[in-house]
Amino acid sequence: MVEFVTIKAEEIKFGDGKFLEVAKKKAISEDGENVFVSLSRGFFTPEGERRYRKSFTIPLEKEVIDFVAAKVPEVFTAEGDAEPAKEEAKEEAPKKEAPKKDKE
């Protein structure tokens, strides 16, 4: 029997009572342990309970995680789709310019 442990999870609600969850999980069995990233889609019941519909796992390998993180926005903007939402710009201190050299 396999036991699943959620190490960390983040979710976003969308649509009418739906959610998307990104989580780091661990599967523990007699054969050992396996840590992975899980992308799950689900909905909330009228009682407020979560029900999962679909799940997809990604190996916990830096190159795979980096590939997915880079390609999702790239695919989203393909074929003239709108730009993905950007985080609010943080105020930065004005940059100092290097002194200009006079031309001789």
N, C-alpha and C positions, 0 to 999 in steps of 0.2 A: 504494500500500500504506500502511496506517495502522499506526503504531507506538504502543503504549500504555506510558506510564511511570507507575509508582505513586509519588506524592509522599509520602503518609503513609497508613498503614492500621492499623486496630484491629480486633480480632476477639473474639468470645465463643464458647466451645464450649457446646453444649447437646445434649441427647438422647444417642443412642448413636453417637458419632463424627461429629457434625454441627457446623457452625460458621456464624456470620453475620459478615460482614466489612463494615465501613464504611470507605471509602477515598476519598482525594482523588487523582484521576488526571488525566493529560494525554494527549490524543490528538494525535499529530503526523502530518501528511500534507503532500503537496505544496501543498495549498490553505491551510495554516496550522496553528495550534494551537488546541485547545479544552480548557479545564480544567473538570472536573465532579466531582460526588460520585457514588460508586458504592455501592450496597447489593447485596451478593452473598451467596448461600446455597450451601453446598456440604457435602462430606463428606470424611473421611479414608479412604484405601484401607488395606488390611491392612499395607501397607509404610510407612504414615504420610504418603503423598503427598496433597496437596490436589487435590480435583476440584470444579470449580464446576458447579452445576446451573442456577441462575437468577441473573439480574442485572438491576438496575434503576438507571437513572441519573437524577440530579437536577441541574438547572442550577445553576451556582455563582452564584446571585443571593441576596442577603441576605433579601429578602422571601419567597422560595420556601423557603429553608432554615429561616427562622423559622416559617413556616406548618407545615411538616412536623414540626418539633420541638415545636410547641405542640399540634398535632392528634393525634399518636400517643397521648400519655397520655389525652387527652380521649376518643378513640374507644375506647381500652382500658377505660375505666371506664364506658362507656355500658351501659345495660340491666342494671345491678346487678352487673357484674363486680367482682372484688376490686380494691382500690386497688393501683396499681403499687408496687413495692418502692421505698423511699426510702433515700437515702444516710444513713449513720450521722450522727447529729447531732454537730456539732463543739461542744466545750465553749467557751462564751463567757464572758467576764468578766461578773459581775453588772452590770446596768444601774443607773446612779444615778438616783434619782427626783429630780425638781425639788422644791425646798422647797414645802410646802403653805402657802397663804395662809390666815390666819385669817379667818373670816367676821365681819363687823361687825354 
